[in-house]
Amino acid sequence: MTNPVVTRVALGQCAVEVECRVDSLAPALALLLGDTRTTGGEVQTRFVIDTNAASQFEIHRGEKRCYQ
């Protein structure tokens, strides 16, 4: 993906960013998070959705893989 899609989700005083680096998944993520509040709160963490060498989805939080 040339330009990853970053979606910010704010909940009260906190916010989370979800960076999607998978072109085929970006529309589904936009649909899932499209109605969430994007302003306010301080970003606490960022999740990155990508694929690995075996074309499996992975979710990372910082340097740690959370899901494969």
C-alpha positions as CSV (number, residue, x, y, z in Angstrom):
1,M,0.0,0.0,0.0
2,T,1.4,3.3,-1.0
3,N,-0.4,5.5,1.5
4,P,-1.6,3.6,4.5
5,V,-5.0,4.6,5.8
6,V,-4.9,5.9,9.4
7,T,-8.2,6.0,11.3
8,R,-8.4,7.7,14.7
9,V,-11.0,6.6,17.2
10,A,-11.6,8.8,20.2
11,L,-13.2,7.4,23.4
12,G,-13.6,10.0,26.2
13,Q,-10.1,11.4,27.0
14,C,-8.3,8.7,25.1
15,A,-7.8,7.9,21.4
16,V,-6.4,5.0,19.4
17,E,-5.1,5.1,15.8
18,V,-5.5,2.1,13.4
19,E,-3.1,2.2,10.5
20,C,-4.1,-0.1,7.6
21,R,-1.4,-1.1,5.1
22,V,-3.6,-3.6,3.3
23,D,-5.4,-2.2,0.2
24,S,-8.1,-4.9,0.2
25,L,-8.9,-4.4,3.9
26,A,-9.1,-0.6,3.9
27,P,-12.7,-0.3,2.7
28,A,-14.0,-2.8,5.4
29,L,-12.1,-0.9,8.1
30,A,-13.6,2.4,6.9
31,L,-17.1,0.8,7.1
32,L,-16.4,-0.6,10.5
33,L,-15.0,2.6,12.0
34,G,-16.6,5.2,9.8
35,D,-19.1,6.4,12.4
36,T,-16.7,6.7,15.3
37,R,-15.7,10.0,16.9
38,T,-12.3,11.1,15.6
39,T,-11.6,14.3,17.6
40,G,-10.7,14.7,21.2
41,G,-8.6,12.7,23.5
42,E,-4.9,11.9,23.5
43,V,-3.6,9.1,21.3
44,Q,-2.7,6.2,23.7
45,T,-1.6,3.6,21.1
46,R,-1.5,2.8,17.4
47,F,-2.3,-0.6,15.9
48,V,-0.9,-1.4,12.4
49,I,-2.6,-3.9,10.2
50,D,-0.4,-5.5,7.5
51,T,0.4,-8.8,5.8
52,N,3.5,-11.0,6.3
53,A,5.5,-12.9,3.8
54,A,2.9,-15.7,3.8
55,S,0.2,-13.2,2.9
56,Q,-1.4,-13.6,6.4
57,F,-2.9,-10.6,8.2
58,E,-1.0,-9.3,11.2
59,I,-1.8,-6.7,13.8
60,H,1.0,-5.0,15.6
61,R,1.0,-2.7,18.6
62,G,4.4,-1.0,18.6
63,E,7.0,-3.7,17.9
64,K,4.8,-6.5,19.3
65,R,2.6,-8.7,17.1
66,C,-0.9,-8.9,18.7
67,Y,-2.6,-11.1,16.1
68,Q,-1.7,-13.3,13.1
